[in-house]
Amino acid sequence: MKMRHAAIATALALALGACDSSTSSTCTASCSETGTTNVQSLQTWAASGRDLSLAGDTNLASTAAPFSQALRDRWDSVVNLKKYSALVDSDLSRILRDWASRTPTATGWTVVRTTDTAMPISGTLQLVRFSVDGIQQGGLVWIPNTSVSHPVILVGHPGDGGVDDQTANLFGLLVGASTLGGGSVNLDKVILVFPAYRGETAYLGADSVESDVSTISPWDRDVDDGLAMLQAVLDRTPNADASRISAIGFSRGAGVSLITALRDKRIKSVFDIAGPTDFFAPSIQQVSFMIAAGQPIDLPGVNYLGARYVGPFWKGNMSADSIRTALLRRSVARLAGSHLLPTTEAVQGLSDSTVFPEHMRHLALADSRVDTVPVPGMTHTSWMSYTNSVQLFKVGSELQAFLKTNLGI
């Protein structure tokens, strides 16, 4: 789902996009992550004989008529994590070694444009440019105009269209609008970090920062890009409180937020709105069968996985081990049994046919500490409109209560 449309029309559109003063400043210092990963703890857990299967796991290809027995067996070796546990152990060890080798760093940090806001909220929305792994990318940063210490929220955006003013407006509304939470406006109390991720574009007004579209890596390098941008903001913002960091996200971005929180212990809480958590789930298997049948798939991130892994697998050009590893590194529900996720709340529409409710259930099945909020009648996007104000209020009020408890705002 793309966000370059006026999904939410509120006073925040004025607060976050008022009088413009285009400026440019550059910092040449390298900003590196500071030894705060959970990878060693994950490796200890991985070596403890844990089981990544979940109750109800199934191989849907076993009852799918178009598939030969040979194809059913190949697919079983991908999704039957209990039967092929030895291979899964090897996959997980490889993933964790890879994560341990990464030191995502933002270099060449440049503020491309700054928009200064008017009342009722005083602050700046910045469009920034930087590079991670030599790949140029961009993002937005919201910084209140106050000198007190502020918690930081790392925001995972939906879709694959990057971030823009409307992204800031949507999450600004959810985080801070008194019309949702019934309390005071919170945007003057928090710093918001919006990475666009590699391969995408960040927009602010008429300005933009583009990244090479060939570098996309949904749910994997997205995490690196967000962590690099987060550290850069912490390094450059004296009143950013590194002891109070939350990650929030919607759809693809919620999946990114969950994996980010699993990998980085600085993130003390994560709020998930309809995020994909399990790429072995029945709904994802059905998408794989659609790809096998040559049906077009236009879902953010999934089209990448289809072209890079799933399609080649069904054509016999990709090993079961390769696709299993690609799915596993994106399946936070399979790693949540480590109990390394921080305080987590998952909000999910029960009528969502894009990210099915099973993703919320599988996350909670893996870690019973996850707080789940099922919303009857809510689809993937119905809550984003004032025509469904009850749903919008529900999501916003849940988030604001979550932030009040976990960030003290």
ABEGO torsion letter per residue (X at the ends): XBABBBABBBAAAAAAABBBBBBBBBBABBBBBBGABAAAAAAAAAAAGBBABBBGBBBAAAABAABBAAAAAAAAAAABAAAAAAAAAAAAAAAAAAAAABBBBBBGBBBABBBBBBOABBEBBBBBBBBBGGBBBBBBBBBBBBABBBBBBBBBBBEAAEBBAAAAAAAAAAAABAAAAGBBBAAAABBBBBBAEBGBBBBBEABBBBBBAAABBBGBAAAAAAAAAAAAAAAABAABBAABBBBBBBEAAAAAAAAAAAABAABABBBBBGBBABAABAAAAAAAAAAAAGBBBBBBGAAAAAAAAAAAAAAGABBAAAAAAAAAAABAAAAAAAGABBBBBBBBBAABAABBAAAAAAAAAABAABBBBBBBGBBAAAAABAABAAAAAAAAAAAAAAAAAAAGX
